[in-house]
């Protein structure tokens, strides 16, 4: 997983890119856009109401720090 790496360099067939990155391979490439401005819908847990904001979770804070690097 790379932080802020342009996916175009993995999928391009253009000569300047292939000189830098090597020949295009058939491996699938996955890119994700994480948008913090979108609201997270409130959901109820199976047994109790869940009132935790996603940003309060330690895992989310770690991922956010990784993305911000």
N, CA, C and O atoms as a Maestro MAE file, in Angstrom:
{
 s_m_m2io_version
 :::
 2.0.0
}

f_m_ct {
 s_m_title
 :::
 protein
 m_atom[276] {
  # First column is atom index #
  i_m_mmod_type
  r_m_x_coord
  r_m_y_coord
  r_m_z_coord
  i_m_residue_number
  s_m_chain_name
  s_m_pdb_residue_name
  s_m_pdb_atom_name
  i_m_atomic_number
  :::
  1 25 0.853 -1.163 0.000 1 A "UNK " " N  " 7
  2 3 0.000 0.000 0.000 1 A "UNK " " CA " 6
  3 2 0.897 1.224 0.000 1 A "UNK " " C  " 6
  4 15 1.792 1.353 0.836 1 A "UNK " " O  " 8
  5 25 0.654 2.109 -0.932 2 A "UNK " " N  " 7
  6 3 1.441 3.320 -1.019 2 A "UNK " " CA " 6
  7 2 0.560 4.528 -0.764 2 A "UNK " " C  " 6
  8 15 -0.613 4.538 -1.137 2 A "UNK " " O  " 8
  9 25 1.112 5.526 -0.140 3 A "UNK " " N  " 7
  10 3 0.367 6.730 0.189 3 A "UNK " " CA " 6
  11 2 0.470 7.731 -0.956 3 A "UNK " " C  " 6
  12 15 1.564 8.154 -1.329 3 A "UNK " " O  " 8
  13 25 -0.677 8.101 -1.505 4 A "UNK " " N  " 7
  14 3 -0.762 9.140 -2.529 4 A "UNK " " CA " 6
  15 2 0.070 8.790 -3.769 4 A "UNK " " C  " 6
  16 15 0.725 9.667 -4.333 4 A "UNK " " O  " 8
  17 25 0.054 7.545 -4.193 5 A "UNK " " N  " 7
  18 3 0.804 7.129 -5.370 5 A "UNK " " CA " 6
  19 2 -0.120 7.126 -6.577 5 A "UNK " " C  " 6
  20 15 -1.191 6.522 -6.518 5 A "UNK " " O  " 8
  21 25 0.261 7.785 -7.677 6 A "UNK " " N  " 7
  22 3 -0.630 7.875 -8.838 6 A "UNK " " CA " 6
  23 2 -0.847 6.517 -9.519 6 A "UNK " " C  " 6
  24 15 0.105 5.895 -9.992 6 A "UNK " " O  " 8
  25 25 -2.080 6.073 -9.563 7 A "UNK " " N  " 7
  26 3 -2.433 4.778 -10.142 7 A "UNK " " CA " 6
  27 2 -2.094 4.739 -11.637 7 A "UNK " " C  " 6
  28 15 -1.818 3.672 -12.185 7 A "UNK " " O  " 8
  29 25 -2.116 5.877 -12.277 8 A "UNK " " N  " 7
  30 3 -1.819 5.938 -13.716 8 A "UNK " " CA " 6
  31 2 -0.473 5.283 -14.029 8 A "UNK " " C  " 6
  32 15 -0.309 4.692 -15.096 8 A "UNK " " O  " 8
  33 25 0.484 5.382 -13.118 9 A "UNK " " N  " 7
  34 3 1.801 4.783 -13.368 9 A "UNK " " CA " 6
  35 2 1.744 3.256 -13.400 9 A "UNK " " C  " 6
  36 15 2.615 2.619 -13.993 9 A "UNK " " O  " 8
  37 25 0.737 2.666 -12.774 10 A "UNK " " N  " 7
  38 3 0.589 1.214 -12.804 10 A "UNK " " CA " 6
  39 2 -0.146 0.722 -14.045 10 A "UNK " " C  " 6
  40 15 0.073 -0.407 -14.483 10 A "UNK " " O  " 8
  41 25 -1.017 1.556 -14.621 11 A "UNK " " N  " 7
  42 3 -1.893 1.078 -15.684 11 A "UNK " " CA " 6
  43 2 -1.577 1.654 -17.051 11 A "UNK " " C  " 6
  44 15 -2.225 1.293 -18.034 11 A "UNK " " O  " 8
  45 25 -0.602 2.538 -17.138 12 A "UNK " " N  " 7
  46 3 -0.314 3.217 -18.398 12 A "UNK " " CA " 6
  47 2 0.522 2.359 -19.346 12 A "UNK " " C  " 6
  48 15 1.385 1.594 -18.915 12 A "UNK " " O  " 8
  49 25 0.247 2.500 -20.654 13 A "UNK " " N  " 7
  50 3 1.045 1.865 -21.703 13 A "UNK " " CA " 6
  51 2 1.974 2.861 -22.398 13 A "UNK " " C  " 6
  52 15 2.699 2.487 -23.320 13 A "UNK " " O  " 8
  53 25 1.959 4.113 -21.969 14 A "UNK " " N  " 7
  54 3 2.739 5.156 -22.643 14 A "UNK " " CA " 6
  55 2 4.237 4.935 -22.418 14 A "UNK " " C  " 6
  56 15 4.668 4.535 -21.337 14 A "UNK " " O  " 8
  57 25 5.011 5.206 -23.460 15 A "UNK " " N  " 7
  58 3 6.455 4.944 -23.440 15 A "UNK " " CA " 6
  59 2 7.186 5.628 -22.286 15 A "UNK " " C  " 6
  60 15 7.997 4.975 -21.628 15 A "UNK " " O  " 8
  61 25 6.938 6.923 -22.003 16 A "UNK " " N  " 7
  62 3 7.669 7.543 -20.878 16 A "UNK " " CA " 6
  63 2 7.386 6.850 -19.540 16 A "UNK " " C  " 6
  64 15 8.269 6.750 -18.689 16 A "UNK " " O  " 8
  65 25 6.167 6.382 -19.366 17 A "UNK " " N  " 7
  66 3 5.806 5.712 -18.114 17 A "UNK " " CA " 6
  67 2 6.431 4.323 -18.052 17 A "UNK " " C  " 6
  68 15 6.964 3.939 -17.011 17 A "UNK " " O  " 8
  69 25 6.377 3.567 -19.136 18 A "UNK " " N  " 7
  70 3 6.943 2.213 -19.116 18 A "UNK " " CA " 6
  71 2 8.468 2.240 -18.995 18 A "UNK " " C  " 6
  72 15 9.054 1.298 -18.463 18 A "UNK " " O  " 8
  73 25 9.121 3.304 -19.481 19 A "UNK " " N  " 7
  74 3 10.572 3.430 -19.275 19 A "UNK " " CA " 6
  75 2 10.887 3.586 -17.786 19 A "UNK " " C  " 6
  76 15 11.894 3.075 -17.295 19 A "UNK " " O  " 8
  77 25 10.019 4.291 -17.087 20 A "UNK " " N  " 7
  78 3 10.233 4.525 -15.658 20 A "UNK " " CA " 6
  79 2 9.779 3.339 -14.807 20 A "UNK " " C  " 6
  80 15 10.495 2.910 -13.903 20 A "UNK " " O  " 8
  81 25 8.583 2.807 -15.099 21 A "UNK " " N  " 7
  82 3 7.956 1.789 -14.252 21 A "UNK " " CA " 6
  83 2 8.157 0.362 -14.745 21 A "UNK " " C  " 6
  84 15 7.867 -0.592 -14.023 21 A "UNK " " O  " 8
  85 25 8.653 0.210 -15.976 22 A "UNK " " N  " 7
  86 3 8.760 -1.123 -16.556 22 A "UNK " " CA " 6
  87 2 7.491 -1.443 -17.333 22 A "UNK " " C  " 6
  88 15 6.538 -0.664 -17.312 22 A "UNK " " O  " 8
  89 25 7.471 -2.582 -18.019 23 A "UNK " " N  " 7
  90 3 6.311 -2.912 -18.843 23 A "UNK " " CA " 6
  91 2 5.053 -3.122 -17.993 23 A "UNK " " C  " 6
  92 15 5.114 -3.576 -16.850 23 A "UNK " " O  " 8
  93 25 3.920 -2.776 -18.595 24 A "UNK " " N  " 7
  94 3 2.640 -2.953 -17.911 24 A "UNK " " CA " 6
  95 2 2.411 -4.437 -17.653 24 A "UNK " " C  " 6
  96 15 2.681 -5.275 -18.513 24 A "UNK " " O  " 8
  97 25 1.910 -4.753 -16.460 25 A "UNK " " N  " 7
  98 3 1.639 -6.139 -16.098 25 A "UNK " " CA " 6
  99 2 0.145 -6.362 -16.009 25 A "UNK " " C  " 6
  100 15 -0.629 -5.406 -15.949 25 A "UNK " " O  " 8
  101 25 -0.260 -7.611 -15.999 26 A "UNK " " N  " 7
  102 3 -1.678 -7.951 -15.966 26 A "UNK " " CA " 6
  103 2 -2.248 -8.029 -14.541 26 A "UNK " " C  " 6
  104 15 -3.386 -8.459 -14.356 26 A "UNK " " O  " 8
  105 25 -1.475 -7.622 -13.550 27 A "UNK " " N  " 7
  106 3 -1.965 -7.651 -12.176 27 A "UNK " " CA " 6
  107 2 -3.051 -6.593 -11.993 27 A "UNK " " C  " 6
  108 15 -2.905 -5.473 -12.483 27 A "UNK " " O  " 8
  109 25 -4.133 -6.929 -11.300 28 A "UNK " " N  " 7
  110 3 -5.178 -5.926 -11.070 28 A "UNK " " CA " 6
  111 2 -4.680 -4.828 -10.122 28 A "UNK " " C  " 6
  112 15 -3.846 -5.068 -9.249 28 A "UNK " " O  " 8
  113 25 -5.212 -3.626 -10.318 29 A "UNK " " N  " 7
  114 3 -4.854 -2.482 -9.490 29 A "UNK " " CA " 6
  115 2 -6.121 -1.980 -8.813 29 A "UNK " " C  " 6
  116 15 -7.157 -1.823 -9.459 29 A "UNK " " O  " 8
  117 25 -6.038 -1.729 -7.516 30 A "UNK " " N  " 7
  118 3 -7.174 -1.225 -6.756 30 A "UNK " " CA " 6
  119 2 -6.823 0.147 -6.215 30 A "UNK " " C  " 6
  120 15 -5.783 0.325 -5.581 30 A "UNK " " O  " 8
  121 25 -7.694 1.119 -6.466 31 A "UNK " " N  " 7
  122 3 -7.522 2.456 -5.914 31 A "UNK " " CA " 6
  123 2 -8.732 2.817 -5.078 31 A "UNK " " C  " 6
  124 15 -9.855 2.432 -5.403 31 A "UNK " " O  " 8
  125 25 -8.507 3.553 -4.004 32 A "UNK " " N  " 7
  126 3 -9.611 3.952 -3.133 32 A "UNK " " CA " 6
  127 2 -9.571 5.455 -2.912 32 A "UNK " " C  " 6
  128 15 -8.503 6.050 -2.771 32 A "UNK " " O  " 8
  129 25 -10.744 6.052 -2.886 33 A "UNK " " N  " 7
  130 3 -10.885 7.460 -2.552 33 A "UNK " " CA " 6
  131 2 -11.589 7.519 -1.206 33 A "UNK " " C  " 6
  132 15 -12.735 7.089 -1.079 33 A "UNK " " O  " 8
  133 25 -10.911 8.046 -0.215 34 A "UNK " " N  " 7
  134 3 -11.494 8.169 1.116 34 A "UNK " " CA " 6
  135 2 -11.933 9.606 1.293 34 A "UNK " " C  " 6
  136 15 -11.111 10.522 1.298 34 A "UNK " " O  " 8
  137 25 -13.235 9.800 1.438 35 A "UNK " " N  " 7
  138 3 -13.805 11.144 1.525 35 A "UNK " " CA " 6
  139 2 -14.371 11.359 2.922 35 A "UNK " " C  " 6
  140 15 -15.427 10.825 3.262 35 A "UNK " " O  " 8
  141 25 -13.659 12.146 3.729 36 A "UNK " " N  " 7
  142 3 -14.095 12.390 5.095 36 A "UNK " " CA " 6
  143 2 -15.290 13.323 5.181 36 A "UNK " " C  " 6
  144 15 -15.898 13.449 6.243 36 A "UNK " " O  " 8
  145 25 -15.635 13.977 4.083 37 A "UNK " " N  " 7
  146 3 -16.746 14.928 4.132 37 A "UNK " " CA " 6
  147 2 -18.105 14.244 4.005 37 A "UNK " " C  " 6
  148 15 -19.131 14.875 4.257 37 A "UNK " " O  " 8
  149 25 -18.134 12.966 3.619 38 A "UNK " " N  " 7
  150 3 -19.412 12.260 3.503 38 A "UNK " " CA " 6
  151 2 -19.906 11.824 4.875 38 A "UNK " " C  " 6
  152 15 -19.126 11.320 5.682 38 A "UNK " " O  " 8
  153 25 -21.196 12.013 5.148 39 A "UNK " " N  " 7
  154 3 -21.717 11.600 6.454 39 A "UNK " " CA " 6
  155 2 -21.810 10.083 6.558 39 A "UNK " " C  " 6
  156 15 -22.045 9.393 5.567 39 A "UNK " " O  " 8
  157 25 -21.623 9.579 7.762 40 A "UNK " " N  " 7
  158 3 -21.757 8.155 8.028 40 A "UNK " " CA " 6
  159 2 -23.140 7.946 8.632 40 A "UNK " " C  " 6
  160 15 -23.439 8.513 9.683 40 A "UNK " " O  " 8
  161 25 -23.996 7.138 7.987 41 A "UNK " " N  " 7
  162 3 -25.340 6.952 8.527 41 A "UNK " " CA " 6
  163 2 -25.307 6.243 9.883 41 A "UNK " " C  " 6
  164 15 -24.509 5.334 10.111 41 A "UNK " " O  " 8
  165 25 -26.199 6.688 10.777 42 A "UNK " " N  " 7
  166 3 -26.290 6.063 12.102 42 A "UNK " " CA " 6
  167 2 -26.948 4.697 11.971 42 A "UNK " " C  " 6
  168 15 -27.943 4.534 11.265 42 A "UNK " " O  " 8
  169 25 -26.381 3.733 12.654 43 A "UNK " " N  " 7
  170 3 -26.934 2.376 12.639 43 A "UNK " " CA " 6
  171 2 -27.036 1.868 14.058 43 A "UNK " " C  " 6
  172 15 -26.308 2.306 14.948 43 A "UNK " " O  " 8
  173 25 -27.938 0.953 14.250 44 A "UNK " " N  " 7
  174 3 -28.066 0.318 15.550 44 A "UNK " " CA " 6
  175 2 -27.283 -0.985 15.533 44 A "UNK " " C  " 6
  176 15 -27.245 -1.700 14.532 44 A "UNK " " O  " 8
  177 25 -26.659 -1.275 16.670 45 A "UNK " " N  " 7
  178 3 -25.951 -2.535 16.806 45 A "UNK " " CA " 6
  179 2 -26.945 -3.677 16.942 45 A "UNK " " C  " 6
  180 15 -28.150 -3.449 17.043 45 A "UNK " " O  " 8
  181 25 -26.452 -4.878 16.945 46 A "UNK " " N  " 7
  182 3 -27.322 -6.046 17.057 46 A "UNK " " CA " 6
  183 2 -28.032 -6.069 18.412 46 A "UNK " " C  " 6
  184 15 -29.231 -6.337 18.489 46 A "UNK " " O  " 8
  185 25 -27.275 -5.785 19.486 47 A "UNK " " N  " 7
  186 3 -27.861 -5.860 20.816 47 A "UNK " " CA " 6
  187 2 -28.020 -4.501 21.489 47 A "UNK " " C  " 6
  188 15 -28.882 -4.331 22.351 47 A "UNK " " O  " 8
  189 25 -27.193 -3.538 21.099 48 A "UNK " " N  " 7
  190 3 -27.241 -2.218 21.733 48 A "UNK " " CA " 6
  191 2 -27.114 -1.147 20.666 48 A "UNK " " C  " 6
  192 15 -26.680 -1.413 19.545 48 A "UNK " " O  " 8
  193 25 -27.505 0.085 21.034 49 A "UNK " " N  " 7
  194 3 -27.296 1.208 20.128 49 A "UNK " " CA " 6
  195 2 -25.804 1.540 20.094 49 A "UNK " " C  " 6
  196 15 -25.137 1.541 21.128 49 A "UNK " " O  " 8
  197 25 -25.296 1.818 18.913 50 A "UNK " " N  " 7
  198 3 -23.891 2.168 18.751 50 A "UNK " " CA " 6
  199 2 -23.807 3.669 18.533 50 A "UNK " " C  " 6
  200 15 -24.326 4.188 17.545 50 A "UNK " " O  " 8
  201 25 -23.159 4.360 19.446 51 A "UNK " " N  " 7
  202 3 -23.055 5.819 19.359 51 A "UNK " " CA " 6
  203 2 -21.605 6.268 19.233 51 A "UNK " " C  " 6
  204 15 -21.249 7.339 19.724 51 A "UNK " " O  " 8
  205 25 -20.781 5.486 18.600 52 A "UNK " " N  " 7
  206 3 -19.367 5.816 18.439 52 A "UNK " " CA " 6
  207 2 -19.173 6.481 17.088 52 A "UNK " " C  " 6
  208 15 -19.623 5.968 16.063 52 A "UNK " " O  " 8
  209 25 -18.505 7.619 17.092 53 A "UNK " " N  " 7
  210 3 -18.167 8.284 15.837 53 A "UNK " " CA " 6
  211 2 -16.979 7.548 15.225 53 A "UNK " " C  " 6
  212 15 -16.056 7.173 15.947 53 A "UNK " " O  " 8
  213 25 -16.982 7.333 13.907 54 A "UNK " " N  " 7
  214 3 -15.867 6.604 13.285 54 A "UNK " " CA " 6
  215 2 -14.508 7.219 13.594 54 A "UNK " " C  " 6
  216 15 -13.528 6.493 13.758 54 A "UNK " " O  " 8
  217 25 -14.434 8.550 13.677 55 A "UNK " " N  " 7
  218 3 -13.160 9.211 13.953 55 A "UNK " " CA " 6
  219 2 -12.616 8.946 15.341 55 A "UNK " " C  " 6
  220 15 -11.437 9.193 15.596 55 A "UNK " " O  " 8
  221 25 -13.464 8.440 16.264 56 A "UNK " " N  " 7
  222 3 -13.036 8.126 17.618 56 A "UNK " " CA " 6
  223 2 -12.364 6.757 17.718 56 A "UNK " " C  " 6
  224 15 -11.712 6.465 18.721 56 A "UNK " " O  " 8
  225 25 -12.510 5.931 16.713 57 A "UNK " " N  " 7
  226 3 -11.929 4.596 16.740 57 A "UNK " " CA " 6
  227 2 -10.426 4.665 16.486 57 A "UNK " " C  " 6
  228 15 -9.969 5.386 15.599 57 A "UNK " " O  " 8
  229 25 -9.670 3.913 17.267 58 A "UNK " " N  " 7
  230 3 -8.216 3.928 17.134 58 A "UNK " " CA " 6
  231 2 -7.768 3.468 15.749 58 A "UNK " " C  " 6
  232 15 -6.812 4.009 15.194 58 A "UNK " " O  " 8
  233 25 -8.452 2.475 15.191 59 A "UNK " " N  " 7
  234 3 -8.094 1.979 13.861 59 A "UNK " " CA " 6
  235 2 -8.268 3.073 12.820 59 A "UNK " " C  " 6
  236 15 -7.417 3.239 11.946 59 A "UNK " " O  " 8
  237 25 -9.356 3.817 12.905 60 A "UNK " " N  " 7
  238 3 -9.601 4.912 11.960 60 A "UNK " " CA " 6
  239 2 -8.541 5.988 12.129 60 A "UNK " " C  " 6
  240 15 -8.066 6.542 11.137 60 A "UNK " " O  " 8
  241 25 -8.162 6.293 13.352 61 A "UNK " " N  " 7
  242 3 -7.125 7.297 13.586 61 A "UNK " " CA " 6
  243 2 -5.787 6.851 12.999 61 A "UNK " " C  " 6
  244 15 -5.052 7.671 12.448 61 A "UNK " " O  " 8
  245 25 -5.465 5.564 13.111 62 A "UNK " " N  " 7
  246 3 -4.213 5.055 12.540 62 A "UNK " " CA " 6
  247 2 -4.235 5.125 11.020 62 A "UNK " " C  " 6
  248 15 -3.254 5.530 10.395 62 A "UNK " " O  " 8
  249 25 -5.362 4.726 10.424 63 A "UNK " " N  " 7
  250 3 -5.475 4.789 8.965 63 A "UNK " " CA " 6
  251 2 -5.390 6.241 8.497 63 A "UNK " " C  " 6
  252 15 -4.747 6.535 7.490 63 A "UNK " " O  " 8
  253 25 -6.031 7.131 9.219 64 A "UNK " " N  " 7
  254 3 -5.998 8.548 8.863 64 A "UNK " " CA " 6
  255 2 -4.562 9.066 8.921 64 A "UNK " " C  " 6
  256 15 -4.140 9.813 8.038 64 A "UNK " " O  " 8
  257 25 -3.812 8.681 9.942 65 A "UNK " " N  " 7
  258 3 -2.407 9.093 10.043 65 A "UNK " " CA " 6
  259 2 -1.590 8.538 8.892 65 A "UNK " " C  " 6
  260 15 -0.723 9.226 8.354 65 A "UNK " " O  " 8
  261 25 -1.862 7.289 8.510 66 A "UNK " " N  " 7
  262 3 -1.149 6.674 7.397 66 A "UNK " " CA " 6
  263 2 -1.452 7.403 6.095 66 A "UNK " " C  " 6
  264 15 -0.552 7.662 5.296 66 A "UNK " " O  " 8
  265 25 -2.717 7.730 5.886 67 A "UNK " " N  " 7
  266 3 -3.131 8.420 4.657 67 A "UNK " " CA " 6
  267 2 -2.545 9.821 4.623 67 A "UNK " " C  " 6
  268 15 -2.201 10.314 3.549 67 A "UNK " " O  " 8
  269 25 -2.424 10.471 5.771 68 A "UNK " " N  " 7
  270 3 -1.906 11.834 5.819 68 A "UNK " " CA " 6
  271 2 -0.399 11.923 5.604 68 A "UNK " " C  " 6
  272 15 0.130 13.025 5.454 68 A "UNK " " O  " 8
  273 25 0.314 10.776 5.584 69 A "UNK " " N  " 7
  274 3 1.777 10.842 5.431 69 A "UNK " " CA " 6
  275 2 2.167 11.302 4.073 69 A "UNK " " C  " 6
  276 15 3.357 11.413 3.777 69 A "UNK " " O  " 8
  :::
 }
 m_bond[275] {
  # First column is bond index #
  i_m_from
  i_m_to
  i_m_order
  :::
  1 1 2 1
  2 2 3 1
  3 3 4 2
  4 3 5 1
  5 5 6 1
  6 6 7 1
  7 7 8 2
  8 7 9 1
  9 9 10 1
  10 10 11 1
  11 11 12 2
  12 11 13 1
  13 13 14 1
  14 14 15 1
  15 15 16 2
  16 15 17 1
  17 17 18 1
  18 18 19 1
  19 19 20 2
  20 19 21 1
  21 21 22 1
  22 22 23 1
  23 23 24 2
  24 23 25 1
  25 25 26 1
  26 26 27 1
  27 27 28 2
  28 27 29 1
  29 29 30 1
  30 30 31 1
  31 31 32 2
  32 31 33 1
  33 33 34 1
  34 34 35 1
  35 35 36 2
  36 35 37 1
  37 37 38 1
  38 38 39 1
  39 39 40 2
  40 39 41 1
  41 41 42 1
  42 42 43 1
  43 43 44 2
  44 43 45 1
  45 45 46 1
  46 46 47 1
  47 47 48 2
  48 47 49 1
  49 49 50 1
  50 50 51 1
  51 51 52 2
  52 51 53 1
  53 53 54 1
  54 54 55 1
  55 55 56 2
  56 55 57 1
  57 57 58 1
  58 58 59 1
  59 59 60 2
  60 59 61 1
  61 61 62 1
  62 62 63 1
  63 63 64 2
  64 63 65 1
  65 65 66 1
  66 66 67 1
  67 67 68 2
  68 67 69 1
  69 69 70 1
  70 70 71 1
  71 71 72 2
  72 71 73 1
  73 73 74 1
  74 74 75 1
  75 75 76 2
  76 75 77 1
  77 77 78 1
  78 78 79 1
  79 79 80 2
  80 79 81 1
  81 81 82 1
  82 82 83 1
  83 83 84 2
  84 83 85 1
  85 85 86 1
  86 86 87 1
  87 87 88 2
  88 87 89 1
  89 89 90 1
  90 90 91 1
  91 91 92 2
  92 91 93 1
  93 93 94 1
  94 94 95 1
  95 95 96 2
  96 95 97 1
  97 97 98 1
  98 98 99 1
  99 99 100 2
  100 99 101 1
  101 101 102 1
  102 102 103 1
  103 103 104 2
  104 103 105 1
  105 105 106 1
  106 106 107 1
  107 107 108 2
  108 107 109 1
  109 109 110 1
  110 110 111 1
  111 111 112 2
  112 111 113 1
  113 113 114 1
  114 114 115 1
  115 115 116 2
  116 115 117 1
  117 117 118 1
  118 118 119 1
  119 119 120 2
  120 119 121 1
  121 121 122 1
  122 122 123 1
  123 123 124 2
  124 123 125 1
  125 125 126 1
  126 126 127 1
  127 127 128 2
  128 127 129 1
  129 129 130 1
  130 130 131 1
  131 131 132 2
  132 131 133 1
  133 133 134 1
  134 134 135 1
  135 135 136 2
  136 135 137 1
  137 137 138 1
  138 138 139 1
  139 139 140 2
  140 139 141 1
  141 141 142 1
  142 142 143 1
  143 143 144 2
  144 143 145 1
  145 145 146 1
  146 146 147 1
  147 147 148 2
  148 147 149 1
  149 149 150 1
  150 150 151 1
  151 151 152 2
  152 151 153 1
  153 153 154 1
  154 154 155 1
  155 155 156 2
  156 155 157 1
  157 157 158 1
  158 158 159 1
  159 159 160 2
  160 159 161 1
  161 161 162 1
  162 162 163 1
  163 163 164 2
  164 163 165 1
  165 165 166 1
  166 166 167 1
  167 167 168 2
  168 167 169 1
  169 169 170 1
  170 170 171 1
  171 171 172 2
  172 171 173 1
  173 173 174 1
  174 174 175 1
  175 175 176 2
  176 175 177 1
  177 177 178 1
  178 178 179 1
  179 179 180 2
  180 179 181 1
  181 181 182 1
  182 182 183 1
  183 183 184 2
  184 183 185 1
  185 185 186 1
  186 186 187 1
  187 187 188 2
  188 187 189 1
  189 189 190 1
  190 190 191 1
  191 191 192 2
  192 191 193 1
  193 193 194 1
  194 194 195 1
  195 195 196 2
  196 195 197 1
  197 197 198 1
  198 198 199 1
  199 199 200 2
  200 199 201 1
  201 201 202 1
  202 202 203 1
  203 203 204 2
  204 203 205 1
  205 205 206 1
  206 206 207 1
  207 207 208 2
  208 207 209 1
  209 209 210 1
  210 210 211 1
  211 211 212 2
  212 211 213 1
  213 213 214 1
  214 214 215 1
  215 215 216 2
  216 215 217 1
  217 217 218 1
  218 218 219 1
  219 219 220 2
  220 219 221 1
  221 221 222 1
  222 222 223 1
  223 223 224 2
  224 223 225 1
  225 225 226 1
  226 226 227 1
  227 227 228 2
  228 227 229 1
  229 229 230 1
  230 230 231 1
  231 231 232 2
  232 231 233 1
  233 233 234 1
  234 234 235 1
  235 235 236 2
  236 235 237 1
  237 237 238 1
  238 238 239 1
  239 239 240 2
  240 239 241 1
  241 241 242 1
  242 242 243 1
  243 243 244 2
  244 243 245 1
  245 245 246 1
  246 246 247 1
  247 247 248 2
  248 247 249 1
  249 249 250 1
  250 250 251 1
  251 251 252 2
  252 251 253 1
  253 253 254 1
  254 254 255 1
  255 255 256 2
  256 255 257 1
  257 257 258 1
  258 258 259 1
  259 259 260 2
  260 259 261 1
  261 261 262 1
  262 262 263 1
  263 263 264 2
  264 263 265 1
  265 265 266 1
  266 266 267 1
  267 267 268 2
  268 267 269 1
  269 269 270 1
  270 270 271 1
  271 271 272 2
  272 271 273 1
  273 273 274 1
  274 274 275 1
  275 275 276 2
  :::
 }
}
